[in-house]
Amino acid sequence: MADITKFGVMMTPALVVDGQVKVAGKVPSLEEIKRLIAGEA
């Protein structure tokens, strides 16, 4: 939890990719996760 708050995230779940918060406070779909990891979103 301490690690995620370093990014300013106050709600979980959260996804950080390459040091940037991509999703916070919701569960993304599998397709959304794939796009985020691929750098498309």
HTML snippet that shows the backbone in 3Dmol.js (N, CA, C, O; Angstrom):
<script src="https://3Dmol.org/build/3Dmol-min.js"></script>
<div id="view" style="width:600px;height:400px;position:relative"></div>
<script>
const pdb = `
ATOM      1  N   MET A   1       0.823  -1.189   0.000  1.00  0.00           N
ATOM      2  CA  MET A   1       0.000   0.000   0.000  1.00  0.00           C
ATOM      3  C   MET A   1       0.872   1.259   0.000  1.00  0.00           C
ATOM      4  O   MET A   1       0.547   2.244  -0.664  1.00  0.00           O
ATOM      5  N   ALA A   2       1.953   1.223   0.730  1.00  0.00           N
ATOM      6  CA  ALA A   2       2.839   2.394   0.777  1.00  0.00           C
ATOM      7  C   ALA A   2       3.416   2.700  -0.601  1.00  0.00           C
ATOM      8  O   ALA A   2       3.573   3.866  -0.965  1.00  0.00           O
ATOM      9  N   ASP A   3       3.729   1.670  -1.355  1.00  0.00           N
ATOM     10  CA  ASP A   3       4.290   1.881  -2.697  1.00  0.00           C
ATOM     11  C   ASP A   3       3.285   2.561  -3.618  1.00  0.00           C
ATOM     12  O   ASP A   3       3.645   3.464  -4.374  1.00  0.00           O
ATOM     13  N   ILE A   4       2.045   2.137  -3.561  1.00  0.00           N
ATOM     14  CA  ILE A   4       1.039   2.706  -4.472  1.00  0.00           C
ATOM     15  C   ILE A   4       0.701   4.149  -4.095  1.00  0.00           C
ATOM     16  O   ILE A   4       0.408   4.958  -4.976  1.00  0.00           O
ATOM     17  N   THR A   5       0.735   4.483  -2.815  1.00  0.00           N
ATOM     18  CA  THR A   5       0.436   5.862  -2.420  1.00  0.00           C
ATOM     19  C   THR A   5       1.535   6.828  -2.867  1.00  0.00           C
ATOM     20  O   THR A   5       1.297   8.033  -2.953  1.00  0.00           O
ATOM     21  N   LYS A   6       2.721   6.319  -3.150  1.00  0.00           N
ATOM     22  CA  LYS A   6       3.788   7.178  -3.677  1.00  0.00           C
ATOM     23  C   LYS A   6       3.394   7.780  -5.029  1.00  0.00           C
ATOM     24  O   LYS A   6       3.920   8.817  -5.431  1.00  0.00           O
ATOM     25  N   PHE A   7       2.474   7.126  -5.717  1.00  0.00           N
ATOM     26  CA  PHE A   7       2.001   7.613  -7.003  1.00  0.00           C
ATOM     27  C   PHE A   7       0.785   8.519  -6.858  1.00  0.00           C
ATOM     28  O   PHE A   7       0.238   8.983  -7.859  1.00  0.00           O
ATOM     29  N   GLY A   8       0.356   8.776  -5.631  1.00  0.00           N
ATOM     30  CA  GLY A   8      -0.799   9.630  -5.391  1.00  0.00           C
ATOM     31  C   GLY A   8      -2.125   8.906  -5.510  1.00  0.00           C
ATOM     32  O   GLY A   8      -3.182   9.535  -5.541  1.00  0.00           O
ATOM     33  N   VAL A   9      -2.070   7.579  -5.577  1.00  0.00           N
ATOM     34  CA  VAL A   9      -3.282   6.777  -5.698  1.00  0.00           C
ATOM     35  C   VAL A   9      -3.866   6.559  -4.311  1.00  0.00           C
ATOM     36  O   VAL A   9      -3.173   6.114  -3.396  1.00  0.00           O
ATOM     37  N   MET A  10      -5.145   6.878  -4.167  1.00  0.00           N
ATOM     38  CA  MET A  10      -5.803   6.704  -2.876  1.00  0.00           C
ATOM     39  C   MET A  10      -6.838   5.582  -2.899  1.00  0.00           C
ATOM     40  O   MET A  10      -7.389   5.214  -1.861  1.00  0.00           O
ATOM     41  N   MET A  11      -7.100   5.040  -4.095  1.00  0.00           N
ATOM     42  CA  MET A  11      -8.074   3.958  -4.215  1.00  0.00           C
ATOM     43  C   MET A  11      -7.438   2.776  -4.939  1.00  0.00           C
ATOM     44  O   MET A  11      -6.698   2.945  -5.908  1.00  0.00           O
ATOM     45  N   THR A  12      -7.737   1.601  -4.457  1.00  0.00           N
ATOM     46  CA  THR A  12      -7.276   0.404  -5.138  1.00  0.00           C
ATOM     47  C   THR A  12      -8.474  -0.310  -5.726  1.00  0.00           C
ATOM     48  O   THR A  12      -9.591  -0.084  -5.262  1.00  0.00           O
ATOM     49  N   PRO A  13      -8.302  -1.144  -6.704  1.00  0.00           N
ATOM     50  CA  PRO A  13      -7.024  -1.514  -7.304  1.00  0.00           C
ATOM     51  C   PRO A  13      -6.480  -0.395  -8.184  1.00  0.00           C
ATOM     52  O   PRO A  13      -7.202   0.519  -8.583  1.00  0.00           O
ATOM     53  N   ALA A  14      -5.200  -0.495  -8.470  1.00  0.00           N
ATOM     54  CA  ALA A  14      -4.556   0.476  -9.338  1.00  0.00           C
ATOM     55  C   ALA A  14      -3.516  -0.246 -10.195  1.00  0.00           C
ATOM     56  O   ALA A  14      -2.973  -1.280  -9.806  1.00  0.00           O
ATOM     57  N   LEU A  15      -3.258   0.322 -11.358  1.00  0.00           N
ATOM     58  CA  LEU A  15      -2.266  -0.238 -12.267  1.00  0.00           C
ATOM     59  C   LEU A  15      -1.314   0.871 -12.674  1.00  0.00           C
ATOM     60  O   LEU A  15      -1.732   1.916 -13.175  1.00  0.00           O
ATOM     61  N   VAL A  16      -0.022   0.630 -12.452  1.00  0.00           N
ATOM     62  CA  VAL A  16       1.019   1.571 -12.830  1.00  0.00           C
ATOM     63  C   VAL A  16       1.865   0.904 -13.899  1.00  0.00           C
ATOM     64  O   VAL A  16       2.345  -0.215 -13.714  1.00  0.00           O
ATOM     65  N   VAL A  17       2.047   1.600 -15.027  1.00  0.00           N
ATOM     66  CA  VAL A  17       2.857   1.082 -16.123  1.00  0.00           C
ATOM     67  C   VAL A  17       3.951   2.098 -16.415  1.00  0.00           C
ATOM     68  O   VAL A  17       3.670   3.269 -16.672  1.00  0.00           O
ATOM     69  N   ASP A  18       5.185   1.649 -16.375  1.00  0.00           N
ATOM     70  CA  ASP A  18       6.331   2.532 -16.650  1.00  0.00           C
ATOM     71  C   ASP A  18       6.301   3.796 -15.807  1.00  0.00           C
ATOM     72  O   ASP A  18       6.616   4.882 -16.294  1.00  0.00           O
ATOM     73  N   GLY A  19       5.920   3.654 -14.537  1.00  0.00           N
ATOM     74  CA  GLY A  19       5.935   4.783 -13.620  1.00  0.00           C
ATOM     75  C   GLY A  19       4.756   5.719 -13.726  1.00  0.00           C
ATOM     76  O   GLY A  19       4.735   6.756 -13.063  1.00  0.00           O
ATOM     77  N   GLN A  20       3.760   5.377 -14.554  1.00  0.00           N
ATOM     78  CA  GLN A  20       2.576   6.223 -14.710  1.00  0.00           C
ATOM     79  C   GLN A  20       1.332   5.457 -14.289  1.00  0.00           C
ATOM     80  O   GLN A  20       1.152   4.295 -14.656  1.00  0.00           O
ATOM     81  N   VAL A  21       0.476   6.115 -13.518  1.00  0.00           N
ATOM     82  CA  VAL A  21      -0.783   5.509 -13.108  1.00  0.00           C
ATOM     83  C   VAL A  21      -1.694   5.446 -14.338  1.00  0.00           C
ATOM     84  O   VAL A  21      -1.988   6.465 -14.963  1.00  0.00           O
ATOM     85  N   LYS A  22      -2.122   4.255 -14.663  1.00  0.00           N
ATOM     86  CA  LYS A  22      -3.004   4.066 -15.814  1.00  0.00           C
ATOM     87  C   LYS A  22      -4.444   3.827 -15.389  1.00  0.00           C
ATOM     88  O   LYS A  22      -5.371   4.239 -16.087  1.00  0.00           O
ATOM     89  N   VAL A  23      -4.641   3.170 -14.257  1.00  0.00           N
ATOM     90  CA  VAL A  23      -5.982   2.868 -13.755  1.00  0.00           C
ATOM     91  C   VAL A  23      -5.944   2.969 -12.234  1.00  0.00           C
ATOM     92  O   VAL A  23      -4.986   2.530 -11.597  1.00  0.00           O
ATOM     93  N   ALA A  24      -6.992   3.551 -11.661  1.00  0.00           N
ATOM     94  CA  ALA A  24      -7.107   3.602 -10.204  1.00  0.00           C
ATOM     95  C   ALA A  24      -8.577   3.555  -9.821  1.00  0.00           C
ATOM     96  O   ALA A  24      -9.407   4.250 -10.406  1.00  0.00           O
ATOM     97  N   GLY A  25      -8.884   2.739  -8.848  1.00  0.00           N
ATOM     98  CA  GLY A  25     -10.234   2.694  -8.306  1.00  0.00           C
ATOM     99  C   GLY A  25     -11.220   1.843  -9.076  1.00  0.00           C
ATOM    100  O   GLY A  25     -12.419   1.881  -8.798  1.00  0.00           O
ATOM    101  N   LYS A  26     -10.734   1.075 -10.040  1.00  0.00           N
ATOM    102  CA  LYS A  26     -11.640   0.184 -10.775  1.00  0.00           C
ATOM    103  C   LYS A  26     -10.844  -1.010 -11.284  1.00  0.00           C
ATOM    104  O   LYS A  26      -9.614  -0.988 -11.320  1.00  0.00           O
ATOM    105  N   VAL A  27     -11.555  -2.029 -11.666  1.00  0.00           N
ATOM    106  CA  VAL A  27     -10.924  -3.209 -12.247  1.00  0.00           C
ATOM    107  C   VAL A  27     -11.060  -3.104 -13.762  1.00  0.00           C
ATOM    108  O   VAL A  27     -12.166  -3.181 -14.296  1.00  0.00           O
ATOM    109  N   PRO A  28      -9.940  -2.928 -14.452  1.00  0.00           N
ATOM    110  CA  PRO A  28     -10.013  -2.809 -15.907  1.00  0.00           C
ATOM    111  C   PRO A  28     -10.285  -4.163 -16.554  1.00  0.00           C
ATOM    112  O   PRO A  28      -9.989  -5.211 -15.981  1.00  0.00           O
ATOM    113  N   SER A  29     -10.848  -4.122 -17.741  1.00  0.00           N
ATOM    114  CA  SER A  29     -11.069  -5.362 -18.485  1.00  0.00           C
ATOM    115  C   SER A  29      -9.728  -5.907 -18.964  1.00  0.00           C
ATOM    116  O   SER A  29      -8.725  -5.193 -18.975  1.00  0.00           O
ATOM    117  N   LEU A  30      -9.720  -7.152 -19.351  1.00  0.00           N
ATOM    118  CA  LEU A  30      -8.503  -7.771 -19.878  1.00  0.00           C
ATOM    119  C   LEU A  30      -8.014  -7.015 -21.110  1.00  0.00           C
ATOM    120  O   LEU A  30      -6.815  -6.783 -21.263  1.00  0.00           O
ATOM    121  N   GLU A  31      -8.935  -6.633 -21.984  1.00  0.00           N
ATOM    122  CA  GLU A  31      -8.550  -5.905 -23.194  1.00  0.00           C
ATOM    123  C   GLU A  31      -7.952  -4.538 -22.847  1.00  0.00           C
ATOM    124  O   GLU A  31      -6.988  -4.102 -23.475  1.00  0.00           O
ATOM    125  N   GLU A  32      -8.526  -3.870 -21.851  1.00  0.00           N
ATOM    126  CA  GLU A  32      -7.994  -2.574 -21.437  1.00  0.00           C
ATOM    127  C   GLU A  32      -6.580  -2.731 -20.870  1.00  0.00           C
ATOM    128  O   GLU A  32      -5.705  -1.914 -21.157  1.00  0.00           O
ATOM    129  N   ILE A  33      -6.358  -3.751 -20.085  1.00  0.00           N
ATOM    130  CA  ILE A  33      -5.027  -4.018 -19.528  1.00  0.00           C
ATOM    131  C   ILE A  33      -4.037  -4.267 -20.655  1.00  0.00           C
ATOM    132  O   ILE A  33      -2.924  -3.743 -20.628  1.00  0.00           O
ATOM    133  N   LYS A  34      -4.425  -5.052 -21.636  1.00  0.00           N
ATOM    134  CA  LYS A  34      -3.536  -5.327 -22.774  1.00  0.00           C
ATOM    135  C   LYS A  34      -3.152  -4.040 -23.487  1.00  0.00           C
ATOM    136  O   LYS A  34      -1.982  -3.850 -23.823  1.00  0.00           O
ATOM    137  N   ARG A  35      -4.120  -3.146 -23.728  1.00  0.00           N
ATOM    138  CA  ARG A  35      -3.847  -1.864 -24.398  1.00  0.00           C
ATOM    139  C   ARG A  35      -2.918  -0.990 -23.563  1.00  0.00           C
ATOM    140  O   ARG A  35      -1.998  -0.365 -24.090  1.00  0.00           O
ATOM    141  N   LEU A  36      -3.166  -0.953 -22.268  1.00  0.00           N
ATOM    142  CA  LEU A  36      -2.361  -0.117 -21.393  1.00  0.00           C
ATOM    143  C   LEU A  36      -0.908  -0.595 -21.343  1.00  0.00           C
ATOM    144  O   LEU A  36       0.020   0.212 -21.391  1.00  0.00           O
ATOM    145  N   ILE A  37      -0.724  -1.885 -21.249  1.00  0.00           N
ATOM    146  CA  ILE A  37       0.634  -2.445 -21.199  1.00  0.00           C
ATOM    147  C   ILE A  37       1.343  -2.250 -22.537  1.00  0.00           C
ATOM    148  O   ILE A  37       2.552  -2.019 -22.571  1.00  0.00           O
ATOM    149  N   ALA A  38       0.604  -2.340 -23.627  1.00  0.00           N
ATOM    150  CA  ALA A  38       1.179  -2.156 -24.957  1.00  0.00           C
ATOM    151  C   ALA A  38       1.474  -0.686 -25.249  1.00  0.00           C
ATOM    152  O   ALA A  38       2.145  -0.370 -26.232  1.00  0.00           O
ATOM    153  N   GLY A  39       0.975   0.214 -24.396  1.00  0.00           N
ATOM    154  CA  GLY A  39       1.228   1.638 -24.582  1.00  0.00           C
ATOM    155  C   GLY A  39       0.269   2.314 -25.531  1.00  0.00           C
ATOM    156  O   GLY A  39       0.554   3.405 -26.024  1.00  0.00           O
ATOM    157  N   GLU A  40      -0.866   1.688 -25.799  1.00  0.00           N
ATOM    158  CA  GLU A  40      -1.826   2.246 -26.737  1.00  0.00           C
ATOM    159  C   GLU A  40      -2.816   3.198 -26.098  1.00  0.00           C
ATOM    160  O   GLU A  40      -3.559   3.874 -26.809  1.00  0.00           O
ATOM    161  N   ALA A  41      -2.846   3.268 -24.784  1.00  0.00           N
ATOM    162  CA  ALA A  41      -3.836   4.137 -24.136  1.00  0.00           C
ATOM    163  C   ALA A  41      -3.172   5.048 -23.128  1.00  0.00           C
ATOM    164  O   ALA A  41      -3.845   5.851 -22.483  1.00  0.00           O
TER     165      ALA A  41
END
`;
const viewer = $3Dmol.createViewer("view");
viewer.addModel(pdb, "pdb");
viewer.setStyle({}, {cartoon: {color: "spectrum"}});
viewer.zoomTo();
viewer.render();
</script>
